[in-house]
Amino acid sequence: MRTDPTPTDHATRRHTSFGRFWQRFKRQRPALVAAGGLILLVASALFAPWVAAYNPAAQDLRAAFQEPNLTHWLGTDALGRDTLSRIIYGARPSLWAGFCGLGLAAVLGIPLGMLAGYSQGIFDRLLMRVVDMLFALPSVIVAFAVLSIMGPGTGNVIVAIGLLIATFYVRLTRGVVLAEREQLYVESARVGGIATPMILWHHLLPNIAPPIIVQTAQFFGIVLLIESGLSFLGLGTGVNEPSWGRMLADAQSSIFRQPFLPLPPGLALTLTVLACNLLGGGLRDALEREHDVVVAAVPQPRPAPPAAAKRGTTPFALLHPVPPVAAPLLAVRGLEVRFPGRQQQELSILHDVAFDVAPGKTLGIVGESGSGKSMTALALLGLVPAPGRISAGEIWLNGRNLVGLSEAELRRVRGRELAMVFQEPMIALNPVLSVGQQLAEPLQRLHGMGRRQARARGIELLDLVRMPKPTQWIDQYPHQLSGGMAQRVMIARALACNQRLLVADEPTTALDVTVQGQILTMLTDLQRQLGMTLIVITHDLAVIAEICDHVVVMYAGEVVELAPTPELFQAPRHPYSAALLHTLSHPDLPGLRLPVLLGMVPDASQWPTGCRFHPRCSFADGNCSTMHPTLQPLAAEQASRCMRLHEIESLKLQ
């Protein structure tokens, strides 16, 4: 019988990150040989005085133009200087220009590319226009322009190379950041209140490092060619300083006297550039992100003792006690989100969204895909993706309007009062950081905890979300977790600073039925234990019925009904709510065909005029297609956006 692996099994079966990289890299035989050759070249250049048999500047005119022999293995040049010794010493300026030039290019290009790709806007457009202008010019022309201003010399060549290659780094880094910034783990870091510099340095940079490392290996070969070309033209190293480019220039004038003379420096340059390219290809294959997911044991639900009682620390429930006030903790009024559309028109993604959430209660937001549920959650946290914007409305959290706050002010709110659990934990967790690092980060950044204290609190958080053996799982990586465990880690991270309000966007998506029940039970238990307010976004009415106190029904970017959960299921007050309820299965009527809600939510660019649900509504009349309804209050805590509600008999909506 197969048993699920334990964390200890993972520790014994899996290598470290470097170990896994080495196991993949050593299978790339050409890259391994290339790496060995480059290491040998660098070592020979560093220890040239001990490796070279002759002084590279020593002249012996009687031994000029010798062919390879036992005394001079690669022969001599026009002045009788040993070619092999000059090859060894000539690697020094080329390698020095490569390392320093690439270092300067990386220091300039990578930060600029990250800022441009992450922030976009005017800075991105201006920077890319400058980069495009430089790309339009031949590389040699740019290098000549820099050297004509600064003069020849190795140091100036390094500066010219750095400025030239920096444009490549800008384009490369910007491109990978544009793709990576859309990942959920970046949004998760923003929700946790992490500042932009830390998101760039701690989250994005490790994830974009592999393509940058691969391209750096190939850029190194390009730099060697540029340096050799400039030295060949007399703009690089000094006259008496050996370099491969200058050796080729000297050999050019004597090629008819000794045809073998340009072969050693040319071959050295060619093989080195080829080795850089092979190394880059091997690094690309070895640094590929792992896609295997280890299926881990999912623990059965068990009561979790309060962390304070177990370890003698401050109870989480006392960090942010819910104030005994009657006012809602969260009040949304007239919220509207717009995105630019075609022909200079704006699309209204959300329109007139309004609802309240009382302290300690659970609000469910339900609707079909495309109804605006997730966009509402993003708007609450100030995370509407660019170029969208909140064009109208107010979001009052604990008496403070969040609309109009700066990004720095929103970070303080997200990190301390408001958190979000995303629907796909496997991509919402940073793949290059361990569970412990991701739990400790908000504690260290927002509460100034030390590393050990943050790690101890991370273990408590894992215990709080009922993770078995948290001291062992805290050092694992996301790919080593099952879906249910990854969701528990996401919830623990959201609770790291014990926010008053937790938004859970489809918290049970892609989980099996057993794990779904465990996650929902855990959320409700945590809510009672911590006095937390909860917003659950889902399309599953069964989840709404199980854990929610009140329900917001959304359709086509609008709230169409507000109601306490029992009233919604007993007597829906909007045709759309009734249609959703009719699609539920009935276990007591096994032979009944499952009803289907015909049609689908229209695209935002094609919202119907009048009532947005009228094309799918069996009760619609002529007024429904011309008059746009407003959200009308009914009884206490109830409202509906149906203009014909009082004309439609309630029994037809049952």
Summary of the structure (lengths in Angstrom):
residues: 654
radius of gyration: 33.0
end to end distance: 50.6
largest distance: 115.5
contacts: 2165
relative contact order: 0.09
helix: 52%
strand: 11%
